[in-house]
Amino acid sequence: MQGLIAELAEVIIPRTNTPGAKDAMVEVFIVDMIKSCSDLKTQNNFINGLTELKKYTSDHYNTSYSKCSLSDKVLILKFFEDKATYHYNILNKIDRKLLGQPFFTKLKELTIEGYCSSKIGATEGLAYDYIPHNFQCCIPLTKDQRSWATK
């Protein structure tokens, strides 16, 4: 399962000119967070979601997720993203309250959290200033500078 989680995380945060989710070993973080810091409902949703993803991939693409092309991997994740949310926020809140956080939402959340809190992600993937100094609320970014947030 950890290999599948690594493949999923790498599609969410791929390696480009910066390290990707596999480089930051986000899959270890995700497994630890699901196992140690999630309630039983979230754990079950996550495991069921992984099982459903494997079955969906096998049924629709006749192969495992890791053997799919990048465009197919993106389409598979898009399918599960669309399935995880409704168009009306009130329905999303009710669904989360009754059934827990959906698989894809939790996967994406933990992938981003694990990447941003990893040493590689914080130092090479994001703009990390390790020398504390005075806070300046508005400073312009230099050319090609990475930022903590995206628009």
NUBAVO-869950 format. One record per residue: x negated, y, z negated of N, C-alpha, C, CB in turn. Coordinates in pm, whole numbers, padded with zeros to 5 digits. Glycine has a CB too. Layout:
<lumdos>
npx:X, npy:Y, npz:Z, capx:X, capy:Y, capz:Z, cpx:X, cpy:Y, cpz:Z, cbpx:X, cbpy:Y, cbpz:Z
...
</lumdos>
This chain:
<lumdos>
npx:-00082, npy:-00121, npz:00000, capx:00000, capy:00000, capz:00000, cpx:-00086, cpy:00126, cpz:00000, cbpx:00093, cbpy:00000, cbpz:-00121
npx:-00201, npy:00120, npz:-00067, capx:-00285, capy:00239, capz:-00074, cpx:-00336, cpy:00279, cpz:00064, cbpx:-00402, cbpy:00214, cbpz:-00169
npx:-00362, npy:00181, npz:00150, capx:-00405, capy:00213, capz:00286, cpx:-00297, cpy:00284, cpz:00365, cbpx:-00446, cbpy:00086, cbpz:00359
npx:-00171, npy:00240, npz:00347, capx:-00059, capy:00305, capz:00413, cpx:-00042, cpy:00448, cpz:00363, cbpx:00070, cbpy:00225, cbpz:00391
npx:-00055, npy:00466, npz:00232, capx:-00043, capy:00600, capz:00174, cpx:-00153, cpy:00690, cpz:00229, cbpx:-00049, cbpy:00594, cbpz:00020
npx:-00274, npy:00637, npz:00245, capx:-00384, capy:00715, capz:00300, cpx:-00353, cpy:00759, cpz:00444, cbpx:-00516, cbpy:00634, cbpz:00297
npx:-00297, npy:00668, npz:00523, capx:-00260, capy:00702, capz:00662, cpx:-00152, cpy:00810, cpz:00665, cbpx:-00211, cbpy:00576, cbpz:00738
npx:-00052, npy:00798, npz:00578, capx:00055, capy:00897, capz:00572, cpx:00001, cpy:01034, cpz:00532, cbpx:00165, cbpy:00852, cbpz:00474
npx:-00084, npy:01035, npz:00430, capx:-00140, capy:01162, capz:00383, cpx:-00229, cpy:01227, cpz:00489, cbpx:-00221, cbpy:01140, cbpz:00254
npx:-00300, npy:01145, npz:00565, capx:-00388, capy:01199, capz:00670, cpx:-00309, cpy:01264, cpz:00782, cbpx:-00477, cbpy:01088, cbpz:00727
npx:-00187, npy:01218, npz:00806, capx:-00103, capy:01283, capz:00907, cpx:-00052, cpy:01417, cpz:00853, cbpx:00016, cbpy:01191, cbpz:00946
npx:-00026, npy:01424, npz:00724, capx:00023, capy:01548, capz:00664, cpx:-00090, cpy:01651, cpz:00658, cbpx:00079, cbpy:01521, cbpz:00522
npx:-00210, npy:01611, npz:00614, capx:-00326, capy:01700, capz:00611, cpx:-00438, cpy:01631, cpz:00688, cbpx:-00371, cbpy:01734, cbpz:00463
npx:-00444, npy:01652, npz:00820, capx:-00545, capy:01583, capz:00901, cpx:-00683, cpy:01649, cpz:00891, cbpx:-00501, cbpy:01580, cbpz:01047
npx:-00783, npy:01573, npz:00927, capx:-00920, capy:01625, capz:00934, cpx:-00930, cpy:01711, cpz:01061, cbpx:-01027, cbpy:01509, cbpz:00934
npx:-00974, npy:01833, npz:01045, capx:-01001, capy:01921, capz:01159, cpx:-01143, cpy:01972, cpz:01138, cbpx:-00896, cbpy:02042, cbpz:01169
npx:-01162, npy:02103, npz:01138, capx:-01293, capy:02156, capz:01102, cpx:-01311, cpy:02158, cpz:00951, cbpx:-01313, cbpy:02297, cbpz:01160
npx:-01208, npy:02120, npz:00879, capx:-01213, capy:02102, capz:00734, cpx:-01180, cpy:01956, cpz:00702, cbpx:-01113, cbpy:02200, cbpz:00661
npx:-01216, npy:01908, npz:00586, capx:-01187, capy:01769, capz:00550, cpx:-01036, cpy:01744, cpz:00542, cbpx:-01253, cbpy:01733, cbpz:00416
npx:-00997, npy:01620, npz:00569, capx:-00857, capy:01583, capz:00562, cpx:-00823, cpy:01515, cpz:00430, cbpx:-00821, cbpy:01492, cbpz:00677
npx:-00701, npy:01464, npz:00422, capx:-00654, capy:01400, capz:00299, cpx:-00732, cpy:01273, cpz:00266, cbpx:-00506, cbpy:01368, cbpz:00312
npx:-00772, npy:01198, npz:00368, capx:-00853, capy:01077, capz:00342, cpx:-00987, cpy:01114, cpz:00283, cbpx:-00873, cbpy:00996, cbpz:00470
npx:-01048, npy:01221, npz:00331, capx:-01177, capy:01265, capz:00278, cpx:-01166, cpy:01302, cpz:00130, cbpx:-01229, cbpy:01384, cbpz:00359
npx:-01053, npy:01359, npz:00092, capx:-01031, capy:01400, capz:-00046, cpx:-00979, cpy:01285, cpz:-00133, cbpx:-00934, cbpy:01515, cbpz:-00051
npx:-00961, npy:01167, npz:-00071, capx:-00909, capy:01049, capz:-00141, cpx:-00776, cpy:01077, cpz:-00212, cbpx:-01012, cbpy:00998, cbpz:-00242
npx:-00688, npy:01143, npz:-00139, capx:-00558, capy:01181, capz:-00193, cpx:-00474, cpy:01059, cpz:-00229, cbpx:-00483, cbpy:01267, cbpz:-00092
npx:-00494, npy:00947, npz:-00158, capx:-00414, capy:00827, capz:-00186, cpx:-00432, cpy:00777, cpz:-00329, cbpx:-00450, cbpy:00716, cbpz:-00087
npx:-00552, npy:00791, npz:-00383, capx:-00577, capy:00751, capz:-00522, cpx:-00497, cpy:00839, cpz:-00617, cbpx:-00729, cbpy:00758, cbpz:-00556
npx:-00497, npy:00969, npz:-00589, capx:-00421, capy:01064, capz:-00670, cpx:-00271, cpy:01032, cpz:-00664, cbpx:-00446, cbpy:01209, cbpz:-00622
npx:-00220, npy:01004, npz:-00544, capx:-00078, capy:00976, capz:-00528, cpx:-00038, cpy:00852, cpz:-00606, cbpx:-00042, cbpy:00959, cbpz:-00380
npx:-00115, npy:00746, npz:-00593, capx:-00083, capy:00621, capz:-00664, cpx:-00086, cpy:00645, cpz:-00816, cbpx:-00182, cbpy:00508, cbpz:-00625
npx:-00188, npy:00716, npz:-00864, capx:-00197, capy:00744, capz:-01008, cpx:-00079, cpy:00827, cpz:-01057, cbpx:-00328, cbpy:00817, cbpz:-01040
npx:-00041, npy:00927, npz:-00979, capx:00071, capy:01013, capz:-01020, cpx:00204, cpy:00937, cpz:-01020, cbpx:00081, cbpy:01135, cbpz:-00928
npx:00224, npy:00853, npz:-00919, capx:00349, capy:00775, capz:-00915, cpx:00352, cpy:00676, cpz:-01030, cbpx:00363, cbpy:00701, cbpz:-00779
npx:00240, npy:00609, npz:-01053, capx:00234, capy:00505, capz:-01156, cpx:00239, cpy:00563, cpz:-01297, cbpx:00109, cbpy:00422, cbpz:-01139
npx:00167, npy:00672, npz:-01321, capx:00149, capy:00721, capz:-01457, cpx:00237, cpy:00840, cpz:-01496, cbpx:00008, cbpy:00760, cbpz:-01476
npx:00277, npy:00920, npz:-01400, capx:00342, capy:01047, capz:-01433, cpx:00481, cpy:01063, cpz:-01375, cbpx:00257, cbpy:01159, cbpz:-01387
npx:00540, npy:00956, npz:-01323, capx:00673, capy:00966, capz:-01263, cpx:00771, cpy:00879, cpz:-01339, cbpx:00670, cbpy:00927, cbpz:-01114
npx:00896, npy:00922, npz:-01339, capx:00998, capy:00840, capz:-01404, cpx:01030, cpy:00719, cpz:-01316, cbpx:01126, cbpy:00924, cbpz:-01432
npx:01104, npy:00627, npz:-01372, capx:01134, capy:00502, capz:-01303, cpx:01213, cpy:00525, cpz:-01174, cbpx:01213, cbpy:00410, cbpz:-01395
npx:01303, npy:00621, npz:-01174, capx:01383, capy:00651, capz:-01055, cpx:01294, cpy:00698, cpz:-00940, cbpx:01488, cbpy:00758, cbpz:-01086
npx:01198, npy:00785, npz:-00970, capx:01105, capy:00835, capz:-00869, cpx:01013, cpy:00724, cpz:-00820, cbpx:01022, cbpy:00951, cbpz:-00924
npx:00966, npy:00639, npz:-00911, capx:00881, capy:00526, capz:-00872, cpx:00956, cpy:00433, cpz:-00777, cbpx:00836, cbpy:00448, cbpz:-00996
npx:01080, npy:00401, npz:-00810, capx:01159, capy:00313, capz:-00724, cpx:01187, cpy:00378, cpz:-00588, cbpx:01291, cbpy:00278, cbpz:-00792
npx:01221, npy:00507, npz:-00588, capx:01244, capy:00577, capz:-00461, cpx:01119, cpy:00574, cpz:-00373, cbpx:01287, cbpy:00723, cbpz:-00487
npx:01004, npy:00592, npz:-00435, capx:00879, capy:00596, capz:-00359, cpx:00847, cpy:00458, cpz:-00301, cbpx:00763, cbpy:00645, cbpz:-00448
npx:00857, npy:00356, npz:-00381, capx:00828, capy:00220, capz:-00333, cpx:00930, cpy:00178, cpz:-00228, cbpx:00829, cbpy:00119, cbpz:-00451
npx:01056, npy:00208, npz:-00251, capx:01159, capy:00176, capz:-00151, cpx:01136, cpy:00254, cpz:-00022, cbpx:01299, cbpy:00207, cbpz:-00207
npx:01092, npy:00379, npz:-00035, capx:01063, capy:00460, capz:00083, cpx:00947, cpy:00403, cpz:00164, cbpx:01032, cbpy:00602, cbpz:00041
npx:00842, npy:00358, npz:00097, capx:00731, capy:00295, capz:00167, cpx:00775, cpy:00168, cpz:00239, cbpx:00618, cbpy:00263, cbpz:00069
npx:00857, npy:00088, npz:00171, capx:00909, capy:-00035, capz:00231, cpx:00996, cpy:-00004, cpz:00352, cbpx:00988, cbpy:-00117, cbpz:00128
npx:01081, npy:00097, npz:00338, capx:01169, capy:00137, capz:00448, cpx:01088, cpy:00191, cpz:00566, cbpx:01270, cbpy:00242, cbpz:00401
npx:00982, npy:00267, npz:00536, capx:00896, capy:00320, capz:00642, cpx:00828, cpy:00205, cpz:00718, cbpx:00790, cbpy:00416, cbpz:00583
npx:00779, npy:00106, npz:00646, capx:00716, capy:-00009, capz:00712, cpx:00817, cpy:-00082, cpz:00800, cbpx:00658, cbpy:-00105, cbpz:00607
npx:00940, npy:-00101, npz:00751, capx:01042, capy:-00170, capz:00828, cpx:01084, cpy:-00088, cpz:00950, cbpx:01165, cbpy:-00200, cbpz:00741
npx:01103, npy:00043, npz:00932, capx:01141, capy:00131, capz:01042, cpx:01034, cpy:00129, cpz:01152, cbpx:01163, cbpy:00276, cbpz:00992
npx:00909, npy:00137, npz:01112, capx:00799, capy:00135, capz:01208, cpx:00794, cpy:00003, cpz:01283, cbpx:00665, cbpy:00160, cbpz:01137
npx:00811, npy:-00105, npz:01210, capx:00808, capy:-00238, capz:01273, cpx:00925, cpy:-00255, cpz:01369, cbpx:00812, cbpy:-00348, cbpz:01166
npx:01044, npy:-00211, npz:01330, capx:01164, capy:-00227, capz:01413, cpx:01162, cpy:-00139, cpz:01538, cbpx:01287, cbpy:-00195, cbpz:01331
npx:01116, npy:-00015, npz:01524, capx:01123, capy:00081, capz:01635, cpx:00996, cpy:00088, cpz:01720, cbpx:01153, cbpy:00216, cbpz:01581
npx:00881, npy:00051, npz:01664, capx:00756, capy:00063, capz:01737, cpx:00683, cpy:-00070, cpz:01754, cbpx:00666, cbpy:00162, cbpz:01666
npx:00739, npy:-00176, npz:01699, capx:00684, capy:-00312, capz:01710, cpx:00538, cpy:-00324, cpz:01667, cbpx:00698, cbpy:-00360, cbpz:01852
npx:00498, npy:-00246, npz:01570, capx:00362, capy:-00251, capz:01517, cpx:00361, cpy:-00192, cpz:01377, cbpx:00263, cbpy:-00176, cbpz:01611
npx:00247, npy:-00196, npz:01313, capx:00235, capy:-00133, capz:01181, cpx:00210, cpy:00016, cpz:01197, cbpx:00122, cbpy:-00199, cbpz:01098
npx:00230, npy:00091, npz:01090, capx:00215, capy:00236, capz:01095, cpx:00072, cpy:00274, cpz:01133, cbpx:00253, cbpy:00299, cbpz:00961
npx:-00025, npy:00206, npz:01077, capx:-00165, capy:00243, capz:01102, cpx:-00207, cpy:00221, cpz:01247, cbpx:-00256, cbpy:00164, cbpz:01011
npx:-00138, npy:00133, npz:01319, capx:-00172, capy:00106, capz:01458, cpx:-00096, cpy:00195, cpz:01556, cbpx:-00145, cbpy:-00038, cbpz:01491
npx:-00004, npy:00276, npz:01507, capx:00072, capy:00367, capz:01594, cpx:-00018, cpy:00483, cpz:01640, cbpx:00197, cbpy:00422, cbpz:01520
npx:00021, npy:00544, npz:01750, capx:-00052, capy:00662, capz:01797, cpx:-00018, cpy:00780, cpz:01705, cbpx:-00017, cbpy:00696, cbpz:01946
npx:-00099, npy:00885, npz:01712, capx:-00076, capy:01001, capz:01627, cpx:00060, cpy:01063, cpz:01653, cbpx:-00186, cbpy:01105, cbpz:01649
npx:00101, npy:01071, npz:01779, capx:00232, capy:01130, capz:01809, cpx:00345, cpy:01044, cpz:01752, cbpx:00250, cbpy:01147, cbpz:01962
npx:00330, npy:00911, npz:01755, capx:00431, capy:00824, capz:01696, cpx:00433, cpy:00839, cpz:01544, cbpx:00405, cbpy:00677, cbpz:01734
npx:00316, npy:00852, npz:01482, capx:00309, capy:00872, capz:01337, cpx:00382, cpy:01000, cpz:01296, cbpx:00162, cbpy:00877, cbpz:01290
npx:00362, npy:01105, npz:01374, capx:00429, capy:01232, capz:01345, cpx:00580, cpy:01217, cpz:01361, cbpx:00376, cbpy:01344, cbpz:01439
npx:00624, npy:01147, npz:01466, capx:00768, capy:01124, capz:01486, cpx:00828, cpy:01043, cpz:01372, cbpx:00792, cbpy:01053, cbpz:01619
npx:00757, npy:00945, npz:01324, capx:00806, capy:00863, capz:01212, cpx:00822, cpy:00949, cpz:01088, cbpx:00710, cbpy:00744, cbpz:01184
npx:00720, npy:01030, npz:01058, capx:00731, capy:01117, capz:00940, cpx:00839, cpy:01223, cpz:00957, cbpx:00597, cbpy:01185, cbpz:00914
npx:00858, npy:01270, npz:01079, capx:00965, capy:01367, capz:01106, cpx:01101, cpy:01303, cpz:01080, cbpx:00957, cbpy:01418, cbpz:01253
npx:01117, npy:01176, npz:01120, capx:01242, capy:01105, capz:01094, cpx:01269, cpy:01099, cpz:00943, cbpx:01236, cbpy:00963, cbpz:01153
npx:01168, npy:01065, npz:00864, capx:01188, capy:01054, capz:00719, cpx:01204, cpy:01191, cpz:00654, cbpx:01071, cbpy:00980, cbpz:00656
npx:01143, npy:01294, npz:00710, capx:01163, capy:01429, capz:00658, cpx:01307, cpy:01473, cpz:00682, cbpx:01065, cbpy:01528, cbpz:00724
npx:01358, npy:01451, npz:00802, capx:01497, capy:01487, capz:00833, cpx:01595, cpy:01408, cpz:00746, cbpx:01526, cbpy:01463, cbpz:00982
npx:01563, npy:01285, npz:00720, capx:01648, capy:01198, capz:00639, cpx:01650, cpy:01242, cpz:00492, cbpx:01601, cbpy:01053, cbpz:00650
npx:01542, npy:01307, npz:00446, capx:01528, capy:01343, capz:00305, cpx:01605, cpy:01469, cpz:00267, cbpx:01384, cbpy:01362, cbpz:00273
npx:01644, npy:01549, npz:00365, capx:01709, capy:01676, capz:00331, cpx:01839, cpy:01695, cpz:00407, cbpx:01614, cbpy:01792, cbpz:00359
npx:01927, npy:01770, npz:00343, capx:02053, capy:01811, capz:00405, cpx:02040, cpy:01956, cpz:00450, cbpx:02174, cbpy:01792, cbpz:00307
npx:02132, npy:02000, npz:00530, capx:02129, capy:02139, capz:00576, cpx:02174, cpy:02237, cpz:00467, cbpx:02218, cbpy:02155, cbpz:00699
npx:02248, npy:02188, npz:00369, capx:02297, capy:02274, capz:00261, cpx:02220, cpy:02244, cpz:00133, cbpx:02449, cbpy:02255, cbpz:00240
npx:02166, npy:02349, npz:00073, capx:02085, capy:02330, capz:-00047, cpx:02161, cpy:02267, cpz:-00163, cbpx:02028, cbpy:02461, cbpz:-00091
npx:02288, npy:02297, npz:-00175, capx:02367, capy:02241, capz:-00285, cpx:02371, cpy:02088, cpz:-00276, cbpx:02510, cbpy:02299, cbpz:-00284
npx:02380, npy:02036, npz:-00154, capx:02379, capy:01890, capz:-00137, cpx:02244, cpy:01832, cpz:-00174, cbpx:02415, cbpy:01852, cbpz:00007
npx:02136, npy:01902, npz:-00142, capx:02002, capy:01856, capz:-00181, cpx:01988, cpy:01850, cpz:-00333, cbpx:01894, cbpy:01948, cbpz:-00123
npx:02040, npy:01952, npz:-00402, capx:02033, capy:01955, capz:-00548, cpx:02113, cpy:01841, cpz:-00610, cbpx:02084, cbpy:02089, cbpz:-00602
npx:02232, npy:01817, npz:-00558, capx:02316, capy:01708, capz:-00609, cpx:02248, cpy:01573, cpz:-00583, cbpx:02457, cbpy:01711, cbpz:-00544
npx:02196, npy:01557, npz:-00463, capx:02129, capy:01432, capz:-00427, cpx:02009, cpy:01405, cpz:-00518, cbpx:02084, cbpy:01435, cbpz:-00280
npx:01928, npy:01507, npz:-00542, capx:01810, capy:01490, capz:-00629, cpx:01851, cpy:01459, cpz:-00773, cbpx:01723, cbpy:01615, cbpz:-00626
npx:01959, npy:01523, npz:-00817, capx:02005, capy:01502, capz:-00955, cpx:02055, cpy:01359, cpz:-00974, cbpx:02116, cbpy:01602, cbpz:-00991
npx:02130, npy:01310, npz:-00877, capx:02188, capy:01175, capz:-00890, cpx:02091, cpy:01064, cpz:-00852, cbpx:02312, cbpy:01165, cbpz:-00804
npx:02019, npy:01083, npz:-00743, capx:01935, capy:00975, capz:-00689, cpx:01786, cpy:00994, cpz:-00711, cbpx:01961, cbpy:00961, cbpz:-00543
npx:01743, npy:01110, npz:-00757, capx:01601, capy:01137, capz:-00774, cpx:01542, cpy:01201, cpz:-00650, cbpx:01526, cbpy:01010, cbpz:-00808
npx:01417, npy:01234, npz:-00658, capx:01348, capy:01300, capz:-00547, cpx:01326, cpy:01201, cpz:-00433, cbpx:01213, cbpy:01360, cbpz:-00593
npx:01360, npy:01240, npz:-00310, capx:01341, capy:01150, capz:-00196, cpx:01194, cpy:01115, cpz:-00173, cbpx:01399, cbpy:01212, cbpz:-00069
npx:01172, npy:01002, npz:-00110, capx:01038, capy:00950, capz:-00083, cpx:00950, cpy:01051, cpz:-00011, cbpx:01047, cbpy:00823, cbpz:-00001
npx:00997, npy:01104, npz:00101, capx:00912, capy:01190, capz:00182, cpx:00879, cpy:01320, cpz:00109, cbpx:00978, cbpy:01221, cbpz:00315
npx:00976, npy:01375, npz:00037, capx:00953, capy:01498, capz:-00037, cpx:00843, cpy:01477, cpz:-00141, cbpx:01083, cbpy:01546, cbpz:-00105
npx:00851, npy:01366, npz:-00212, capx:00750, capy:01335, capz:-00314, cpx:00614, cpy:01310, cpz:-00250, cbpx:00793, cbpy:01212, cbpz:-00397
npx:00612, npy:01239, npz:-00138, capx:00487, capy:01211, capz:-00068, cpx:00419, cpy:01341, cpz:-00026, cbpx:00512, cbpy:01122, cbpz:00055
npx:00494, npy:01430, npz:00034, capx:00438, capy:01557, capz:00081, cpx:00390, cpy:01643, cpz:-00036, cbpx:00542, cbpy:01634, cbpz:00164
npx:00470, npy:01647, npz:-00141, capx:00434, capy:01725, capz:-00259, cpx:00303, cpy:01674, cpz:-00322, cbpx:00548, cbpy:01719, cbpz:-00363
npx:00294, npy:01543, npz:-00339, capx:00174, capy:01487, capz:-00401, cpx:00051, cpy:01495, cpz:-00310, cbpx:00198, cbpy:01343, cbpz:-00440
npx:00071, npy:01486, npz:-00180, capx:-00040, capy:01500, capz:-00085, cpx:-00101, cpy:01639, cpz:-00096, cbpx:00007, cbpy:01472, cbpz:00059
npx:-00017, npy:01740, npz:-00095, capx:-00065, capy:01878, capz:-00103, cpx:-00129, cpy:01906, cpz:-00239, cbpx:00050, cbpy:01977, cbpz:-00078
npx:-00063, npy:01860, npz:-00345, capx:-00117, capy:01881, capz:-00480, cpx:-00251, cpy:01809, cpz:-00497, cbpx:-00017, cbpy:01831, cbpz:-00586
npx:-00260, npy:01686, npz:-00449, capx:-00384, capy:01610, capz:-00460, cpx:-00497, cpy:01671, cpz:-00379, cbpx:-00362, cbpy:01468, cbpz:-00417
npx:-00465, npy:01719, npz:-00260, capx:-00567, capy:01781, capz:-00174, cpx:-00617, cpy:01911, cpz:-00235, cbpx:-00511, cbpy:01807, cbpz:-00032
npx:-00526, npy:01996, npz:-00277, capx:-00565, capy:02127, capz:-00330, cpx:-00639, cpy:02117, cpz:-00463, cbpx:-00443, cbpy:02214, cbpz:-00346
npx:-00614, npy:02012, npz:-00540, capx:-00682, capy:01998, capz:-00668, cpx:-00808, cpy:01911, cpz:-00660, cbpx:-00587, cbpy:01939, cbpz:-00769
npx:-00837, npy:01854, npz:-00545, capx:-00959, capy:01775, capz:-00530, cpx:-01078, cpy:01868, cpz:-00508, cbpx:-00946, cbpy:01675, cbpz:-00412
npx:-01197, npy:01819, npz:-00538, capx:-01318, capy:01900, capz:-00520, cpx:-01339, cpy:01935, cpz:-00373, cbpx:-01441, cbpy:01826, cbpz:-00575
npx:-01324, npy:01836, npz:-00286, capx:-01344, capy:01860, capz:-00142, cpx:-01239, cpy:01958, cpz:-00090, cbpx:-01338, cbpy:01728, cbpz:-00063
npx:-01114, npy:01937, npz:-00128, capx:-01007, capy:02024, capz:-00080, cpx:-01023, cpy:02167, cpz:-00129, cbpx:-00873, cbpy:01971, cbpz:-00125
npx:-01059, npy:02182, npz:-00257, capx:-01071, capy:02316, capz:-00314, cpx:-01194, cpy:02391, cpz:-00264, cbpx:-01075, cbpy:02308, cbpz:-00465
npx:-01304, npy:02319, npz:-00240, capx:-01427, capy:02388, capz:-00201, cpx:-01447, cpy:02398, cpz:-00051, cbpx:-01545, cbpy:02319, cbpz:-00262
npx:-01404, npy:02295, npz:00024, capx:-01428, capy:02296, capz:00169, cpx:-01302, cpy:02326, cpz:00250, cbpx:-01484, cbpy:02163, cbpz:00211
npx:-01186, npy:02288, npz:00198, capx:-01062, capy:02308, capz:00272, cpx:-00995, cpy:02440, cpz:00243, cbpx:-00969, cbpy:02197, cbpz:00242
npx:-01015, npy:02491, npz:00123, capx:-00952, capy:02616, capz:00082, cpx:-01060, cpy:02718, cpz:00046, cbpx:-00857, cbpy:02593, cbpz:-00038
npx:-01021, npy:02843, npz:00037, capx:-01113, capy:02947, capz:-00006, cpx:-01116, cpy:02945, cpz:-00158, cbpx:-01070, cbpy:03089, cbpz:00049
npx:-01222, npy:02893, npz:-00214, capx:-01235, capy:02879, capz:-00359, cpx:-01348, cpy:02969, cpz:-00407, cbpx:-01261, cbpy:02732, cbpz:-00399
npx:-01315, npy:03064, npz:-00492, capx:-01414, capy:03155, capz:-00548, cpx:-01440, cpy:03111, cpz:-00691, cbpx:-01367, cbpy:03304, cbpz:-00541
npx:-01553, npy:03047, npz:-00714, capx:-01581, capy:02992, capz:-00846, cpx:-01645, cpy:03091, cpz:-00941, cbpx:-01670, cbpy:02873, cbpz:-00833
npx:-01672, npy:03213, npz:-00899, capx:-01728, capy:03315, capz:-00986, cpx:-01615, cpy:03410, cpz:-01026, cbpx:-01846, cbpy:03392, cbpz:-00917
npx:-01574, npy:03408, npz:-01153, capx:-01463, capy:03496, capz:-01194, cpx:-01505, cpy:03644, cpz:-01190, cbpx:-01414, cbpy:03458, cbpz:-01337
npx:-01412, npy:03726, npz:-01148, capx:-01436, capy:03870, capz:-01143, cpx:-01303, cpy:03940, cpz:-01156, cbpx:-01510, cbpy:03912, cbpz:-01012
npx:-01301, npy:04070, npz:-01142, capx:-01179, capy:04148, capz:-01158, cpx:-01076, cpy:04111, cpz:-01052, cbpx:-01210, cbpy:04297, cbpz:-01151
npx:-00950, npy:04113, npz:-01092, capx:-00840, capy:04082, capz:-01001, cpx:-00813, cpy:04201, cpz:-00910, cbpx:-00713, cbpy:04044, cbpz:-01080
npx:-00805, npy:04177, npz:-00782, capx:-00765, capy:04278, capz:-00684, cpx:-00643, cpy:04222, cpz:-00613, cbpx:-00883, cbpy:04312, cbpz:-00583
npx:-00532, npy:04292, npz:-00624, capx:-00407, capy:04236, capz:-00573, cpx:-00399, cpy:04234, cpz:-00420, cbpx:-00291, cbpy:04315, cbpz:-00627
npx:-00461, npy:04328, npz:-00352, capx:-00453, capy:04332, capz:-00206, cpx:-00593, cpy:04349, cpz:-00148, cbpx:-00360, cbpy:04448, cbpz:-00159
npx:-00643, npy:04241, npz:-00089, capx:-00771, capy:04250, capz:-00020, cpx:-00754, cpy:04185, cpz:00117, cbpx:-00885, cbpy:04182, cbpz:-00103
npx:-00812, npy:04244, npz:00219, capx:-00798, capy:04185, capz:00352, cpx:-00885, cpy:04061, cpz:00366, cbpx:-00834, cbpy:04287, cbpz:00462
npx:-00838, npy:03965, npz:00444, capx:-00915, capy:03845, capz:00473, cpx:-01018, cpy:03878, cpz:00580, cbpx:-00823, cbpy:03728, cbpz:00518
npx:-01133, npy:03817, npz:00569, capx:-01234, capy:03835, capz:00672, cpx:-01198, cpy:03745, cpz:00791, cbpx:-01376, cbpy:03803, cbpz:00619
npx:-01261, npy:03766, npz:00903, capx:-01233, capy:03688, capz:01023, cpx:-01260, cpy:03540, cpz:00996, cbpx:-01317, cbpy:03738, cbpz:01143
npx:-01166, npy:03453, npz:01032, capx:-01174, capy:03308, capz:01016, cpx:-01183, cpy:03261, cpz:00872, cbpx:-01293, cbpy:03257, cbpz:01090
npx:-01142, npy:03344, npz:00775, capx:-01144, capy:03303, capz:00635, cpx:-01023, cpy:03216, cpz:00605, cbpx:-01146, cbpy:03426, cbpz:00543
npx:-01045, npy:03107, npz:00534, capx:-00934, capy:03023, capz:00489, cpx:-00871, cpy:03085, cpz:00367, cbpx:-00980, cbpy:02878, cbpz:00459
npx:-00742, npy:03057, npz:00347, capx:-00672, capy:03114, capz:00233, cpx:-00604, cpy:03005, cpz:00153, cbpx:-00570, cbpy:03219, cbpz:00278
npx:-00558, npy:03038, npz:00036, capx:-00486, capy:02941, capz:-00047, cpx:-00346, cpy:02916, cpz:00005, cbpx:-00480, cbpy:02990, cbpz:-00190
npx:-00286, npy:03015, npz:00061, capx:-00148, capy:03001, capz:00108, cpx:-00143, cpy:03020, cpz:00260, cbpx:-00055, cbpy:03103, cbpz:00038
npx:-00042, npy:02961, npz:00320, capx:-00022, capy:02979, capz:00463, cpx:00112, cpy:03045, cpz:00486, cbpx:-00030, cbpy:02844, cbpz:00538
npx:00127, npy:03102, npz:00602, capx:00254, capy:03168, capz:00634, cpx:00328, cpy:03087, cpz:00736, cbpx:00232, cbpy:03311, cbpz:00686
</lumdos>
